Amino acid sequence: MTRFSFKRPIIVVLIVALSTFAGCSVVRFGYNQANHLTYWWVDRFVDFNEAQQPRAREALAQWFAWHRRAHLPGYANLLVNSQNLVLEDITPERTCGLWTDLRGYMDSAFERALPMAAELALTLTPQQIQNIQRRYDKINEEFRDEHLQGDASRRLRKSIKRTAERAEFFYGKLDDTQQEFITRWVTRSPYEVNIWNAERHRRQLDLVQVLRRLNADNPGQDKAQAALRAYVERIYRSPDDGYRKYAEQVWVYNCAFVANLHNMTTAAQRKHAVKKLKDWESEIRVLVPAAETAGLGPSFP
């Protein structure tokens, strides 16, 4: 069975992503600016030239126009279903099963973006691919300073604190028993930063090698899309058998952690969670009407 190989169950990913924004109006603003922010983020890696800049901006604008109309209503419905879900106890299996609800959206979003991504990948110069490698080097240096250096016990305390803060953002104030539960489960987690760091480096090297092959061979759209699709599949399912087994272990542990913590929450805390989900749903629905008249624009070539 294909598993999401990141560190956290998808429900936690969703909560963390949404909780990044302090207020509802910021959620709206962030999505409305998403195409510009995405361009800026990618450009920091690539450093687009004058010929690439307008095409990249146009392609991102088209993709977000499609995404707003095609996916946001579904996200709102998922949040409605989640409002009912958080009022009940939940099993680890159901927690992990929420990934299935989102995987289809992610696959659809990737397939829509794939022609644009392949087109731009085929125009990258050797210098731009080197820029990507240098940006990775910078990110890895920051990761090393944050996660691999210094006192391990201090890093553990910070991880416990972050986890508790995220839970309190969603559920409200935690009691001492819930705080102790988080401390115990985070401390015993099978997550190992060195294993995750090795996988990060593997993915980075994989992408750089894919881009260099495309640059050298210039294979055309179909083969470029196939190469990028295969790369993403290696993110979902690492070719490293040891990492896949490790990721499965972390995945199962985290699903149990989220389910057990949720099942410890009070009625008041679950109402707090419902309110958060309702607020996010409302903000998404505000974004949808504009999409219904915006049109999708031409498809990517």
ABEGO torsion letter per residue (X at the ends): XBBBABABBAAAAAAAAAAABABAAAAAAAAAAAAAAAAAAAAAAAGBBAAAAAAAAAAAAAAAAAAAAAAAAAAAAAAAAAAAAAABBBBAAAAAAAAAAAAAAAAAAAAAAAAAAAAAAAABBAAAAAAAAAAAAAAAAAAAAAAABEBAAAAAAAAAAAAAAAAAAAAEBBBAAAAAAAAAAAAABABBAAAAAAAAAAAAAAAAAAAAAAAAAGAEAAAAAAAAAAAAAAAABBABAAAAAAAAAAAAAAAAAAAAAAAABBAAAAAAAAAAAAAAAAAAAAAAAAAAAAEAEBBBX
